[in-house]
Amino acid sequence: MKYSLKTLNEMEKASFTEVLGHIFEESPDITADTWEKRPFTDLDDLHQKLVTTARSRSPTEQIALIKKHPDLATKTKMADASVQEQTTVGLNALTEEEYHRFQELNQAYRAKFGFPFIIAVRNHNKESILQAFITRLENSLEEEKERAIAEISKIAYFRLLDVVE
């Protein structure tokens, strides 16, 4: 179901959080804290205020947010939104060779940075995701932390598009 901005602006905090609580992976507190920044003038304003709330978290809380995201092409349980997003680019239907390559890169990335590789998959295909893995493994920890938060912000925008008219 999609909601108008007017409806979202008029919602009680609990309803607002229930409707948009999935925008940031397993982090409805970001949505709840953003409710207080109403009214939202448009979708971009809502998105920006959500991102500002997420970015206002402490460095430790930001790392915790990053760690809530699943590895790509994994067979472990993940949030419905993540399953849907990964399915749209075929990460649920990899060949055995592709699956092993994703697992190898997931492990190398986690070993280097201590959190999962985050990318807004709706902007990509399997090949571009694999290339991004390889390129970003060359980055510093600080660059990757910032990149992960930026990618999480993109994911949040795409998820908003699915919910807001």
N, C-alpha and C positions, 0 to 999 in steps of 0.2 A: 504494500500500500504506500502511496506517495502522499506527502503532507505539504500543504501550502505554507509559505513563510508566515502568513497571518496566523494560521493555526498553531505553528510552532511557537510564535511569539506569545500566544495566549495560554499555552499549556502551563500546568503546574509543574514544578521541578521534577517530581517523580515520573510523570508521564513523559516529559521532555527527555529525561535520562533513559527511560525505557525505549523510546523510539530511536534515539541517536546514540545510545550507549555503546554500540558496536563500531562506531566510526573509528575509534582508536582501539586497536586489538586489546581485548580484555581490560579496558581502562575506562569504564563508565564514569569514573571520578572526574575525568577531564571534561566530559559532557556536562556533568552536574555542576562543576565550577563555572562553566561557560554560560549556563542558564542565567546567572546573575548579570551578564553583560547585555541582556536584551534591552531594547529591541534590535533585531537584526534587519538591516535595510534591504539586503538581497543575499543571494547564495554566497557570493564572494565575501561579504561582510561576516556572515556566519562562519564560513571556513576560516577566515583570517583570525577571528576571535577564538575559535577552537585551537588553531595552531599557536596563537599567542599563549593560551592557557598551557598547552603542552610544553612549549619552550620555556615557560616560566618555572617549570619544575626544576628541582635541584639536579646537578649532574648525576647523582646516584639514581634519582627517580627517572631521569631520561634513559639511563642505561637499562633500568628495569623495564621501561616501556619497550625499548628495542628488543630485549630478551623475550618479551611476550610473543613475538612473531615467530612463526614456524620456519624451519628450514624449507627451502624450495624442493619440490618433487619428493617429499618425504611420505612415508606411509603411516606416520603417526597421526593421532587425532589432532584436528585443528578447528578453529572457528569456521562456521558455515561460510562467512564472507571470504575467508582465505581459500577454502576449498573451491568456491565458485570462481574466484579470480585466477587461481592456478589452472583450473579446468579450461578457462577460456583461451589459454595459450598452449594447451596440450600437455601440461606437466603431469597430468594424470594418465597419460597414454604414451609414455616413453618406451623406446626400445630398451632392451637390457643394457646395451652399451651406453645409451644416453643416461639411463638411471644411475649406472655406476659412475659416470663422469660427474653428474650432479652431486652424488654422495661424496665423491673425492673432493670436489671443490667446496662443498658445505663444510667438510671436516677441516680442510686447509684454512678456510676463512675463519671458522670458529677458533681454531688453534692460534691464529695470529691475532685476532681482535677480541675474542672472548664473548662474542655475540653473533647472532645469525646474520647472514647476508640479506639485506632488505633492498627490494627493488619494486617499483610500481609496475607489476607485470602487464597491466593493460596497455602500456606504452611499448611493449616488446613482443618478441617471439622467442622460441627456444634458443635460436642461434645468437640473437643479440643479448640474451640473458647470460649465456655462457661466455660471450666476449666481455661483458661487463664484469663478470666474476674475475676473469683473468686480469683485466685492466685494474680493477679496484684492489686486488690483492697486493698491488704495488704501493698503495697509499699508506699514509701514517695512521695511527690509531685516531688521532684527533680529526683528520680528514674524513675517515670512515664514520666516526660518530656523527659528525655534522651531515655527512651524506645520508646516513641512515635516517636521521630526523627529517631531512628534506624529502626522502622517499616516502616516509611514513605520512608526511603532510600531503603528498600527491595521492597516496592511497586513500587518505581521509576524504580528499576532494571527490575522487571517483565514487566512494561509498555514499557521500552526500548526494551525488547526482542520482543514485538509485532510490533515494528516499524523499528528496525535496522536489516539489513541482517547479 
